[in-house]
Amino acid sequence: MEIGVHTFADVSLDPRGVGPTQRVREVVEEITLADEVGLEIFGVGEHHRPDYAASAPAMILAAGAERSSRIRLTSAVTVLSSDDPVRVFQQFSTLDLLSAGRAEIMAGRGSFTESFPLFGYDLADYDELFAEKLDLLLAIRDAERVTWSGRLRAPLHDQPVYPRPVQDPLPIWVAVGGNPHSVVRAGALGLPLALAIIGGEPERFVPLAQLYREALTRSGHGSLPVSLNLHGFVAETSQAAGDIYYPAHSEVMNRIGRERGWGPTNRAAFDAQVALRGAYVVGSPEQVAEKILFQHELFGHQRTAIQVAIGSVPHRDVLRAIELLGTEVAPRVRAEVARREAVVAPATS
């Protein structure tokens, strides 16, 4: 089980709060600490809004690459539909060179749509843009010289794309938020799957993982990893974790909820999501480990990535959460998953 964190580099809309200059430097510090405490993955997601500083994740990850040595560096997520696959590949191939083979791309369609008008794309082409650009990205990954054509982008005729990465192939994941068609597409293409679960009961997403594995089998692919991307936080006690995380988390979710017509959240609803069968991975190290292991029983997944820095959670508390995740949660989870796999292995050998 790989365990790590991801962020969208939240910034304050209040001029007195944390701005982009401070926040991007904090993210690099978080990458550095996550590497030091033995976490396996750090992700930076892409948004183009005033409340986030990560419109160019590869830039922040490149700075983190120079301050780390082992941790894998991924986008979480690259909004491929509104980007150019050639540039995405070049950026993450360069990141792979800087990090000596630790880069990944997590490609998705995006949970917000502000990047479509920003880069001149029509939302009516929402799904076709992603499918076509993913096809081109995979073609670039698989061959140094590319011949490709589609409806929504100019064709390439025996065009070389440089630089090439250290890893061959450069890992490309598909990130989904609950769309069955996207899950099947990832399986059919033989790409690892990242499931974003930000509310409700995780059991509702289990059929998507099953659908993905069935698509892998039908398409002749072997077993591939599944990641759960979650909201969560770790502190010394459950009470402290909730008290630190809830105010910032609820402010962000209520702001997004007002944009999308959702009802407001409150502490009771938050606590229900923190419970064992809820989506949020919040609590003491023991509770967070228990929650991850419960989800592992449901999904049999290979990676958990937790968004511990959200909204106005103080940086010092984020750093402490990362430290606890690496030094206390991850060892518990890895030991138990190894024990489970050792028990199952004789029966399947």
Secondary structure, 3 states (H helix, E strand, C coil): CEEEEEECCECCCCCCCCCHHHHHHHHHHHHHHHHHCCCCEEEECCCCCCCECCCCHHHHHHHHHCCCCCCEEEECCEEHHHCCHHHHHHHHHHHHHHCCCCEEEEEECCCCCCHHHHCCCCHHHHHHHHHHHHHHHHHHHHCCEEEECCCCCCCEEEEECCCCCCCCCCCEEEEECCCHHHHHHHHHHCCCEEEEECCCCHHHHHHHHHHHHHHHHHCCCCCCCEEEEEEEEECCCHHHHHHHHHHHHHHHHHHHHHHHCCCCCCHHHHHHHHCCCCCCEEECHHHHHHHHHHHHHHHCCCEEEEECCCCCCCHHHHHHHHHHHHHHHHHHHHHHHHHHHHHHHHHHC
